[in-house]
Amino acid sequence: MSRRRKQPMKIDKDFKEGLEELRHRVENPNKLPSIHLVGNVYKQREIREIQMLTFPPWEIGYQVLPVPDMGGVFVRNIFFKLPGEKIDDLKDDDVDWILLHAKVLIDEGQGPPVIQKINFDCMKISQHFMPLLRVEKNPNIVVPGGTGHA
């Protein structure tokens, strides 16, 4: 029988904004510089790498990968790690809280999210999705507005 965590999780109030910024950074790689400074060395930015965000006690990783042989389909992987503690020791309210805030990284109407424990201190949420690509065929077209009534 696992022991339950006694004190409630304390997570910074900017948690949601941090997750939104992480998602934007991963899903819009062309809007970021192609090189970045790591320590004292400039490195090429790897688009497929897991991007990390730390909100003590959580470490959150986010990654988007194309699904092979399925053109236009991608999978997003979200990792929630609790270093030094066991995911099983969390109270149900803490797990519900983190999953509720993870909705910022999940798209409704896409594939169902799959939650799995991948290590004693880490869980992963995966979702298959297809991005909507809009292409403007005629930039000079004007569509009249209206209320939609005939």
C-alpha positions as CSV (number, residue, x, y, z in Angstrom):
1,M,0.0,0.0,0.0
2,S,1.4,3.3,-1.0
3,R,1.5,6.2,1.4
4,R,-0.5,9.3,0.4
5,R,1.2,12.7,0.1
6,K,0.2,14.6,3.3
7,Q,0.6,18.2,2.3
8,P,-1.3,19.6,-0.7
9,M,0.4,20.4,-4.0
10,K,1.5,24.1,-4.2
11,I,1.8,25.2,-7.7
12,D,2.5,28.8,-8.9
13,K,-0.5,30.8,-10.0
14,D,1.1,31.4,-13.4
15,F,1.0,27.7,-14.2
16,K,-1.7,28.0,-17.0
17,E,0.2,30.9,-18.6
18,G,3.4,28.9,-18.5
19,L,1.7,25.9,-20.2
20,E,0.2,28.2,-22.9
21,E,3.7,29.7,-23.6
22,L,5.2,26.2,-23.8
23,R,2.6,25.1,-26.3
24,H,3.2,28.2,-28.4
25,R,6.9,27.7,-28.4
26,V,6.6,24.0,-29.5
27,E,3.9,24.4,-32.0
28,N,5.2,27.6,-33.7
29,P,8.9,26.8,-34.2
30,N,9.2,29.1,-37.2
31,K,8.5,32.1,-35.0
32,L,11.5,31.4,-32.8
33,P,15.2,31.9,-33.6
34,S,16.8,28.9,-35.1
35,I,19.8,29.0,-32.7
36,H,19.8,29.6,-29.0
37,L,22.3,30.0,-26.2
38,V,23.0,27.0,-24.0
39,G,25.5,27.9,-21.3
40,N,28.2,29.7,-23.3
41,V,27.6,27.9,-26.6
42,Y,25.2,28.6,-29.4
43,K,23.3,25.5,-30.6
44,Q,20.9,24.8,-33.4
45,R,17.3,24.5,-32.1
46,E,15.9,21.0,-32.4
47,I,12.3,21.2,-33.3
48,R,11.5,17.5,-32.4
49,E,13.2,17.7,-28.9
50,I,11.1,17.7,-25.8
51,Q,10.8,21.3,-24.5
52,M,10.8,21.6,-20.8
53,L,9.1,23.9,-18.3
54,T,9.6,23.8,-14.5
55,F,7.1,24.8,-12.0
56,P,8.2,23.4,-8.6
57,P,7.5,20.6,-7.8
58,W,6.6,19.7,-11.4
59,E,8.7,19.4,-14.5
60,I,6.5,19.5,-17.7
61,G,7.7,18.4,-21.1
62,Y,5.9,19.0,-24.4
63,Q,6.7,17.5,-27.8
64,V,4.9,17.3,-31.1
65,L,5.9,14.7,-33.7
66,P,4.5,13.7,-37.1
67,V,3.0,10.3,-37.3
68,P,4.8,8.2,-39.9
69,D,2.8,7.1,-42.9
70,M,-0.2,9.3,-42.0
71,G,0.2,12.6,-43.8
72,G,-0.9,15.6,-41.8
73,V,-1.5,13.7,-38.6
74,F,0.7,14.5,-35.5
75,V,0.9,13.3,-32.0
76,R,1.5,15.6,-29.0
77,N,3.2,14.1,-26.0
78,I,2.9,15.9,-22.6
79,F,5.1,14.7,-19.8
80,F,4.4,15.5,-16.1
81,K,7.3,14.6,-13.9
82,L,7.5,14.9,-10.1
83,P,11.2,14.4,-9.3
84,G,11.9,12.6,-6.1
85,E,8.3,11.6,-5.4
86,K,5.9,8.9,-6.7
87,I,3.0,9.7,-8.8
88,D,1.0,7.0,-6.9
89,D,1.5,9.0,-3.7
90,L,-0.4,12.0,-5.0
91,K,-3.9,12.6,-3.8
92,D,-6.7,12.2,-6.3
93,D,-7.4,15.9,-6.1
94,D,-3.8,16.8,-7.1
95,V,-4.0,14.5,-10.1
96,D,-7.4,16.0,-11.1
97,W,-6.0,19.5,-10.7
98,I,-3.0,18.8,-13.0
99,L,-5.2,17.1,-15.6
100,L,-7.6,20.0,-15.5
101,H,-4.8,22.5,-16.2
102,A,-3.3,20.2,-18.9
103,K,-6.4,20.9,-21.0
104,V,-4.5,24.0,-22.2
105,L,-2.3,21.6,-24.1
106,I,-5.1,19.4,-25.4
107,D,-7.4,20.1,-28.3
108,E,-11.1,19.2,-27.9
109,G,-12.5,17.5,-31.0
110,Q,-9.2,15.8,-31.9
111,G,-8.2,12.3,-30.9
112,P,-9.0,11.2,-27.3
113,P,-6.1,11.9,-24.9
114,V,-4.4,8.7,-23.6
115,I,-2.9,8.9,-20.1
116,Q,-0.2,6.4,-19.0
117,K,2.3,6.2,-16.2
118,I,5.7,5.7,-17.8
119,N,7.8,5.8,-14.6
120,F,7.3,5.9,-10.9
121,D,7.6,9.7,-11.0
122,C,6.4,10.5,-14.5
123,M,3.1,10.3,-16.5
124,K,2.5,11.0,-20.2
125,I,-0.6,12.3,-22.0
126,S,-0.7,11.6,-25.7
127,Q,-3.1,12.9,-28.3
128,H,-3.3,12.4,-32.1
129,F,-4.4,15.6,-33.9
130,M,-4.6,17.2,-37.4
131,P,-3.8,20.9,-37.6
132,L,-6.2,23.1,-39.6
133,L,-4.3,24.7,-42.5
134,R,-6.0,27.7,-44.1
135,V,-5.0,28.7,-47.6
136,E,-6.3,31.8,-49.2
137,K,-6.9,31.2,-52.9
138,N,-7.9,34.7,-53.9
139,P,-6.6,37.5,-51.7
140,N,-8.8,40.1,-53.4
141,I,-12.2,38.5,-52.7
142,V,-14.6,40.4,-50.5
143,V,-17.4,38.5,-48.7
144,P,-20.4,40.6,-47.7
145,G,-21.3,40.4,-44.0
146,G,-24.8,39.7,-42.8
147,T,-26.9,38.0,-40.1
148,G,-27.2,34.7,-42.0
149,H,-31.0,35.1,-42.7
150,A,-32.3,34.8,-46.2
